[in-house]
């Protein structure tokens, strides 16, 4: 099975590499890192990742995957990328994401009528695209599987693997990876963190979140206009 994993400038690499590490351990899966060109893609922190295929040369996806990151904002209005995702999703067995990658799927019209999740700071924006926001680590709705923020990519990968190959094999990989989270501090989600810490994070990200929401609203309006134009 072909797993098409989208690369793009200023993605969050752990959104991509967490699921990649899990899924690469299943020999039935062939993973493709895909962007418009074959040039190195620089993530939000400067790490460079090499694509293995371009939009033109990429195999048809059995599993389509979109990671999140600051660069996701631009993708919501990137006609070439959105068209690529729609083409790939048309025949994919699963359409998936981690973090704000779900907003890109939403902008492509691929989450309308589905339950989905996202990074907690951006979760409400899913509703702009007709999705039902769900504050859970991993959300599966029919053939849509979405993970919450950043580190949930490993949970996402294991959950998807269990759907594909059964829980026993997924458990083996979990143990091989020694995935047994015991964070040094409590409060890694807004549900468990002190309210004042949540407020601090929200305040620090206010400007960027306002930008992201503005672009989400524009992308949602553009999607609605396109659907009305083509009668879908």
Residue frames as qw, qx, qy, qz and C-alpha x, y, z in Angstrom:
[[0.000, 0.887, 0.462, 0.000, 0.00, 0.00, 0.00],
 [0.407, 0.406, -0.005, 0.818, 1.20, 3.48, -0.86],
 [0.321, -0.771, -0.392, 0.386, 1.27, 6.05, 1.94],
 [0.358, 0.601, 0.142, 0.700, 1.47, 9.56, 0.47],
 [0.455, -0.665, -0.333, 0.490, 2.78, 11.96, 3.12],
 [0.282, 0.891, 0.152, 0.321, 2.68, 15.64, 2.21],
 [0.561, -0.263, -0.112, 0.777, 5.79, 17.76, 2.71],
 [0.175, 0.866, 0.257, 0.391, 5.69, 21.56, 2.63],
 [0.337, 0.407, -0.334, 0.781, 7.77, 24.50, 3.86],
 [0.196, -0.349, 0.423, -0.813, 7.48, 25.30, 7.58],
 [0.788, -0.305, -0.455, -0.281, 5.71, 22.10, 8.57],
 [0.516, -0.626, 0.501, -0.301, 6.21, 20.74, 12.10],
 [0.406, 0.408, -0.806, -0.140, 8.55, 17.81, 11.50],
 [0.178, -0.083, 0.909, -0.369, 7.29, 15.70, 14.43],
 [0.673, 0.319, 0.238, -0.624, 3.79, 15.81, 12.94],
 [0.717, 0.498, -0.403, -0.274, 5.35, 13.96, 10.01],
 [0.350, 0.456, -0.804, 0.154, 8.16, 11.92, 11.54],
 [0.468, -0.167, 0.693, -0.522, 6.12, 10.50, 14.44],
 [0.847, 0.289, 0.231, -0.381, 3.67, 8.74, 12.10],
 [0.600, 0.615, -0.502, -0.099, 6.49, 7.96, 9.66],
 [0.040, -0.467, 0.842, -0.268, 8.45, 6.11, 12.37],
 [0.639, 0.034, 0.637, -0.430, 5.41, 3.98, 13.22],
 [0.804, 0.474, 0.120, -0.340, 4.20, 3.22, 9.70],
 [0.392, 0.678, -0.612, -0.106, 7.69, 2.52, 8.31],
 [0.290, -0.345, 0.865, -0.219, 7.82, -0.55, 10.55],
 [0.742, 0.281, 0.536, -0.289, 5.10, -2.30, 8.53],
 [0.338, -0.223, 0.704, 0.583, 6.57, -3.94, 5.43],
 [0.353, 0.570, 0.726, 0.151, 3.24, -3.79, 3.60],
 [0.091, 0.947, 0.220, -0.217, 3.46, 0.00, 3.45],
 [0.603, 0.231, 0.177, 0.743, 5.53, 2.02, 0.99],
 [0.166, -0.826, -0.283, 0.459, 5.97, 5.57, 2.27],
 [0.469, 0.501, 0.272, 0.675, 6.31, 8.54, -0.07],
 [0.225, -0.641, -0.216, 0.701, 7.34, 12.06, 1.04],
 [0.394, 0.547, 0.559, 0.483, 5.78, 14.35, -1.55],
 [0.041, -0.703, -0.134, 0.697, 6.06, 18.01, -2.47],
 [0.534, 0.792, 0.070, -0.288, 5.77, 20.12, -5.63],
 [0.485, 0.724, -0.489, 0.041, 9.46, 19.68, -6.45],
 [0.917, -0.086, -0.316, 0.226, 12.29, 17.39, -5.43],
 [0.225, 0.611, -0.375, 0.660, 14.20, 20.17, -3.69],
 [0.355, -0.168, -0.748, 0.535, 14.82, 19.86, 0.10],
 [0.340, -0.731, -0.359, -0.470, 11.94, 21.14, 2.21],
 [0.227, 0.239, -0.555, 0.764, 12.81, 23.15, 5.31],
 [0.390, -0.599, -0.699, 0.025, 10.58, 22.65, 8.35],
 [0.209, -0.924, -0.182, -0.264, 9.53, 25.39, 10.78],
 [0.605, -0.750, 0.188, 0.190, 12.75, 24.97, 12.81],
 [0.134, 0.800, -0.520, -0.267, 15.17, 24.68, 9.89],
 [0.589, -0.161, 0.785, 0.102, 15.42, 20.90, 9.52],
 [0.429, 0.445, -0.474, -0.627, 15.68, 19.92, 5.85],
 [0.681, 0.088, 0.709, -0.160, 13.75, 16.90, 4.55],
 [0.055, 0.280, -0.699, -0.656, 14.13, 15.42, 1.08],
 [0.774, 0.253, 0.118, -0.569, 11.01, 14.54, -0.91],
 [0.469, -0.126, 0.845, 0.222, 10.94, 11.11, -2.51],
 [0.296, 0.474, 0.727, 0.399, 8.37, 12.14, -5.15],
 [0.078, 0.078, -0.045, -0.993, 6.78, 15.22, -6.65],
 [0.566, 0.336, 0.372, -0.654, 3.10, 15.93, -7.23],
 [0.617, 0.497, -0.373, -0.484, 3.60, 14.83, -10.85],
 [0.449, 0.342, -0.825, -0.032, 5.49, 11.60, -10.15],
 [0.364, -0.231, 0.706, -0.561, 3.71, 10.49, -6.98],
 [0.162, -0.157, -0.960, -0.163, 1.94, 7.15, -6.85],
 [0.512, -0.484, -0.332, -0.628, -1.80, 7.03, -6.18],
 [0.157, -0.367, 0.669, -0.627, -2.37, 7.03, -2.44],
 [0.529, -0.342, -0.773, -0.075, -3.91, 4.18, -0.52],
 [0.442, -0.703, -0.403, 0.384, -3.36, 6.33, 2.55],
 [0.261, 0.699, 0.052, 0.663, -3.16, 10.11, 2.24],
 [0.581, -0.574, -0.367, 0.445, -1.54, 11.98, 5.13],
 [0.192, 0.772, 0.016, 0.606, -1.14, 15.70, 5.86],
 [0.536, -0.307, -0.462, 0.637, 0.95, 16.99, 8.81],
 [0.088, -0.955, -0.282, -0.024, 0.49, 20.39, 10.44],
 [0.587, -0.201, -0.007, 0.784, 2.74, 23.32, 11.20],
 [0.015, 0.654, 0.107, -0.749, 2.92, 27.09, 10.66],
 [0.005, 0.230, -0.626, -0.745, 3.25, 26.61, 6.89],
 [0.153, 0.425, 0.892, 0.025, -0.21, 25.06, 6.87],
 [0.163, 0.692, 0.302, -0.635, -1.72, 28.55, 6.78],
 [0.168, 0.512, -0.470, -0.699, -0.41, 29.21, 3.27],
 [0.060, 0.010, 0.957, 0.285, -1.50, 25.76, 2.07],
 [0.271, 0.519, 0.719, -0.374, -5.16, 26.50, 2.78],
 [0.398, 0.800, 0.087, -0.441, -5.09, 28.95, -0.14],
 [0.115, -0.483, 0.740, 0.454, -2.65, 27.02, -2.34],
 [0.778, 0.328, -0.015, -0.535, -4.76, 25.87, -5.28],
 [0.552, 0.445, -0.697, -0.108, -2.10, 23.44, -6.60],
 [0.015, 0.205, -0.897, 0.392, -1.75, 21.63, -3.26],
 [0.560, 0.139, 0.487, -0.655, -5.50, 21.50, -2.62],
 [0.754, 0.395, -0.268, -0.452, -6.10, 20.07, -6.10],
 [0.381, 0.377, -0.841, 0.081, -3.40, 17.44, -5.50],
 [0.223, -0.083, 0.811, -0.535, -5.01, 16.41, -2.23],
 [0.702, 0.260, 0.206, -0.630, -8.44, 16.11, -3.84],
 [0.679, 0.419, -0.535, -0.278, -7.06, 13.93, -6.61],
 [0.242, 0.292, -0.888, 0.258, -5.24, 11.67, -4.18],
 [0.373, -0.012, 0.660, -0.652, -8.19, 11.45, -1.79],
 [0.684, 0.203, -0.206, -0.670, -10.59, 10.39, -4.54],
 [0.845, 0.127, -0.498, -0.147, -9.27, 6.82, -4.57],
 [0.118, 0.436, -0.743, 0.493, -7.53, 6.63, -1.18],
 [0.572, -0.333, -0.749, 0.012, -8.58, 4.03, 1.34],
 [0.443, -0.684, -0.396, 0.423, -7.82, 6.44, 4.20],
 [0.220, 0.736, 0.023, 0.640, -7.56, 10.24, 4.32],
 [0.700, -0.533, -0.345, 0.328, -5.62, 11.32, 7.39],
 [0.189, 0.776, -0.167, 0.578, -3.79, 14.12, 9.20],
 [0.595, -0.408, -0.455, 0.522, -2.08, 15.21, 12.38],
 [0.233, -0.428, -0.180, 0.854, -2.34, 18.60, 14.10],
 [0.306, 0.631, 0.097, -0.706, -3.39, 21.48, 11.82],
 [0.047, -0.119, 0.832, 0.539, -3.03, 19.25, 8.80],
 [0.173, 0.505, 0.841, -0.088, -6.74, 18.63, 9.29],
 [0.176, 0.748, 0.167, -0.618, -7.40, 22.29, 8.42],
 [0.074, 0.421, -0.638, -0.640, -5.70, 21.71, 5.07],
 [0.070, 0.224, 0.955, 0.180, -7.92, 18.68, 4.48],
 [0.153, 0.670, 0.580, -0.436, -10.86, 20.88, 5.43],
 [0.133, 0.661, -0.187, -0.715, -9.83, 23.57, 2.96],
 [0.070, 0.198, -0.833, -0.512, -9.70, 20.89, 0.27],
 [0.686, -0.040, -0.132, -0.714, -13.30, 19.94, 1.11],
 [0.574, 0.148, -0.805, -0.026, -12.31, 16.54, 2.49],
 [0.147, -0.055, -0.814, 0.559, -13.70, 16.74, 6.04],
 [0.452, -0.126, -0.030, -0.882, -17.23, 18.06, 5.55],
 [0.839, -0.186, -0.218, -0.463, -19.61, 15.87, 7.54],
 [0.782, 0.055, -0.556, 0.275, -16.82, 14.08, 9.41],
 [0.615, -0.786, 0.027, 0.062, -15.76, 14.11, 13.06],
 [0.704, 0.448, -0.220, 0.505, -12.15, 15.29, 13.28],
 [0.563, -0.750, -0.096, 0.334, -9.53, 16.70, 15.60],
 [0.426, 0.756, -0.098, 0.487, -6.69, 19.20, 15.45],
 [0.392, 0.090, -0.468, 0.787, -4.24, 21.02, 17.71],
 [0.186, -0.637, -0.674, 0.325, -6.27, 22.40, 20.62],
 [0.091, -0.459, -0.034, 0.883, -5.52, 26.02, 19.75],
 [0.231, 0.209, -0.488, -0.815, -7.12, 25.62, 16.31],
 [0.150, 0.217, 0.963, -0.055, -9.75, 22.95, 17.00],
 [0.339, 0.603, 0.483, -0.536, -12.80, 25.24, 16.62],
 [0.215, 0.549, -0.390, -0.707, -11.72, 26.22, 13.09],
 [0.139, 0.025, 0.954, 0.266, -12.63, 22.76, 11.80],
 [0.297, 0.580, 0.677, -0.341, -16.29, 23.76, 12.03],
 [0.216, 0.656, -0.173, -0.702, -15.68, 26.38, 9.33],
 [0.219, 0.334, -0.785, -0.473, -15.16, 23.51, 6.89],
 [0.778, -0.076, -0.276, -0.559, -18.24, 21.53, 7.88],
 [0.566, 0.087, -0.786, 0.231, -16.40, 19.13, 10.18],
 [0.661, -0.691, -0.178, -0.233, -17.39, 18.30, 13.76],
 [0.195, 0.639, -0.598, 0.441, -14.49, 19.27, 16.07],
 [0.887, -0.383, -0.249, -0.065, -13.67, 16.59, 18.65],
 [0.106, -0.805, 0.511, -0.283, -11.20, 17.18, 21.49],
 [0.948, -0.218, 0.229, -0.005, -9.62, 13.72, 21.48],
 [0.420, -0.573, 0.578, 0.402, -6.11, 12.44, 20.86],
 [0.035, -0.099, 0.817, 0.567, -7.09, 10.44, 17.76],
 [0.578, 0.357, 0.349, -0.645, -10.45, 10.57, 15.99],
 [0.118, -0.015, 0.883, 0.455, -11.62, 7.96, 13.46],
 [0.540, 0.449, 0.353, -0.618, -14.76, 8.54, 11.42],
 [0.852, 0.495, 0.131, -0.104, -15.25, 6.08, 8.60],
 [0.845, 0.229, 0.036, 0.481, -12.11, 6.44, 6.47],
 [0.120, 0.823, -0.184, 0.524, -10.99, 9.74, 8.01],
 [0.779, -0.421, -0.296, 0.358, -8.40, 9.42, 10.79],
 [0.165, 0.815, -0.130, 0.540, -7.07, 12.59, 12.41],
 [0.666, -0.260, -0.450, 0.535, -4.62, 13.20, 15.25],
 [0.230, -0.953, -0.173, 0.093, -4.46, 16.14, 17.63],
 [0.081, 0.954, -0.287, 0.003, -1.35, 18.24, 18.28],
 [0.184, 0.746, -0.637, 0.068, 2.25, 17.25, 17.40],
 [0.151, -0.360, 0.901, -0.190, 3.09, 14.36, 19.76],
 [0.737, 0.178, 0.471, -0.451, -0.26, 12.69, 19.07],
 [0.572, 0.549, -0.482, -0.372, 1.22, 11.67, 15.73],
 [0.090, 0.281, -0.951, 0.095, 2.64, 8.53, 17.34],
 [0.443, 0.206, 0.713, -0.502, -0.78, 7.68, 18.82],
 [0.627, 0.537, -0.061, -0.561, -2.28, 8.35, 15.39],
 [0.384, 0.487, -0.748, -0.234, 0.22, 6.05, 13.68],
 [0.082, -0.091, 0.962, -0.244, -0.41, 3.20, 16.12],
 [0.525, 0.349, 0.506, -0.588, -4.20, 3.65, 15.90],
 [0.615, 0.550, -0.281, -0.491, -4.11, 3.59, 12.10],
 [0.228, 0.391, -0.890, -0.065, -1.80, 0.58, 12.13],
 [0.325, 0.063, 0.854, -0.402, -4.24, -1.27, 14.38],
 [0.646, 0.477, 0.210, -0.557, -7.03, -0.60, 11.88],
 [0.533, 0.594, -0.506, -0.326, -4.86, -1.81, 9.01],
 [0.509, 0.346, -0.785, 0.068, -3.08, -4.78, 10.54],
 [0.749, -0.431, -0.501, -0.057, -4.75, -5.57, 13.85],
 [0.417, -0.864, 0.152, -0.236, -4.09, -4.59, 17.44],
 [0.901, -0.322, 0.149, 0.250, -1.52, -7.32, 18.11],
 [0.696, 0.333, 0.110, 0.626, 0.90, -6.06, 15.46],
 [0.007, 0.840, 0.005, 0.543, 0.36, -2.45, 16.51],
 [0.687, -0.716, 0.103, -0.074, 1.13, -3.41, 20.12],
 [0.882, -0.055, 0.112, 0.455, 4.38, -5.06, 19.02],
 [0.433, 0.584, 0.056, 0.684, 5.50, -1.89, 17.29],
 [0.341, -0.859, 0.002, -0.381, 4.53, 0.18, 20.31],
 [0.821, -0.534, 0.143, 0.147, 6.76, -2.00, 22.47],
 [0.780, 0.231, 0.125, 0.568, 9.61, -2.01, 19.93],
 [0.201, 0.709, 0.034, 0.675, 9.54, 1.79, 20.01],
 [0.392, -0.273, -0.605, 0.637, 9.30, 1.76, 23.81],
 [0.171, -0.444, -0.198, -0.857, 6.38, 4.13, 23.51],
 [0.502, -0.514, -0.659, 0.223, 5.38, 4.45, 27.15],
 [0.094, 0.673, -0.003, 0.734, 4.78, 8.18, 27.75],
 [0.564, -0.626, -0.412, 0.347, 5.68, 9.41, 31.21],
 [0.275, 0.770, 0.011, 0.576, 6.15, 13.15, 30.73],
 [0.438, 0.051, -0.503, 0.743, 8.26, 14.99, 33.28],
 [0.157, 0.079, 0.323, -0.930, 5.39, 17.36, 34.06],
 [0.246, 0.541, 0.796, -0.112, 1.61, 17.00, 34.22],
 [0.192, 0.768, 0.207, -0.575, -0.55, 19.31, 32.13],
 [0.286, -0.180, 0.653, 0.678, 0.31, 18.42, 28.55],
 [0.016, 0.492, 0.700, 0.518, -3.21, 19.21, 27.34],
 [0.183, -0.384, 0.046, -0.904, -5.60, 22.09, 28.06],
 [0.732, -0.433, -0.398, -0.344, -7.82, 19.63, 29.92],
 [0.821, -0.361, -0.324, 0.302, -5.10, 18.88, 32.48],
 [0.453, 0.247, -0.164, 0.841, -3.00, 22.06, 32.47],
 [0.144, -0.538, -0.460, 0.692, -3.57, 24.91, 34.96],
 [0.304, 0.837, 0.454, 0.026, -5.95, 27.51, 33.58],
 [0.098, -0.915, 0.157, 0.360, -3.37, 30.27, 33.89],
 [0.414, -0.334, 0.684, 0.500, -0.87, 28.29, 31.78],
 [0.425, 0.507, 0.705, 0.253, -3.49, 27.67, 29.10],
 [0.119, 0.953, 0.237, -0.147, -4.26, 31.40, 29.08],
 [0.292, -0.724, 0.399, 0.481, -0.56, 32.22, 28.74],
 [0.448, 0.010, 0.757, 0.476, -0.16, 29.96, 25.72],
 [0.313, 0.733, 0.592, 0.119, -3.28, 31.40, 24.13],
 [0.040, -0.951, -0.020, 0.304, -2.01, 34.94, 24.67],
 [0.383, -0.521, 0.553, 0.525, 1.41, 34.16, 23.22],
 [0.320, 0.125, 0.804, 0.485, -0.16, 32.75, 20.06],
 [0.298, 0.677, 0.463, -0.489, -2.97, 35.30, 19.68],
 [0.225, 0.670, -0.304, -0.639, -1.57, 37.10, 16.63],
 [0.055, 0.241, -0.888, -0.387, -0.75, 33.93, 14.73],
 [0.200, 0.344, 0.905, -0.152, -4.05, 32.29, 15.65],
 [0.326, 0.692, 0.253, -0.592, -5.94, 35.34, 14.42],
 [0.216, 0.533, -0.586, -0.571, -4.05, 35.09, 11.14],
 [0.047, -0.019, 0.988, 0.145, -4.77, 31.36, 10.89],
 [0.282, 0.512, 0.727, -0.361, -8.46, 31.90, 11.60],
 [0.317, 0.677, -0.061, -0.661, -8.71, 34.69, 9.02],
 [0.193, 0.379, -0.777, -0.463, -7.17, 32.44, 6.38],
 [0.148, 0.178, 0.968, -0.096, -9.41, 29.54, 7.46],
 [0.353, 0.613, 0.461, -0.535, -12.46, 31.76, 6.97],
 [0.326, 0.619, -0.374, -0.609, -11.28, 32.83, 3.52],
 [0.065, 0.218, -0.941, -0.251, -10.52, 29.24, 2.56],
 [0.251, 0.344, 0.860, -0.283, -13.93, 28.09, 3.81],
 [0.392, 0.667, 0.173, -0.610, -15.66, 30.84, 1.82],
 [0.251, 0.523, -0.637, -0.508, -13.68, 29.92, -1.30],
 [0.076, -0.006, 0.996, 0.042, -14.58, 26.25, -0.85],
 [0.343, 0.506, 0.655, -0.443, -18.28, 27.08, -0.44],
 [0.375, 0.671, -0.146, -0.623, -18.22, 29.23, -3.58],
 [0.147, 0.371, -0.841, -0.366, -16.50, 26.45, -5.53],
 [0.179, 0.183, 0.958, -0.132, -18.98, 23.84, -4.35],
 [0.391, 0.621, 0.401, -0.549, -21.90, 26.10, -5.25],
 [0.277, 0.611, -0.438, -0.598, -20.37, 26.75, -8.67],
 [0.248, 0.239, -0.895, -0.283, -20.04, 23.07, -9.46],
 [0.727, -0.210, -0.215, -0.617, -23.25, 22.08, -7.71],
 [0.700, -0.022, -0.691, 0.181, -21.66, 19.78, -5.14]]
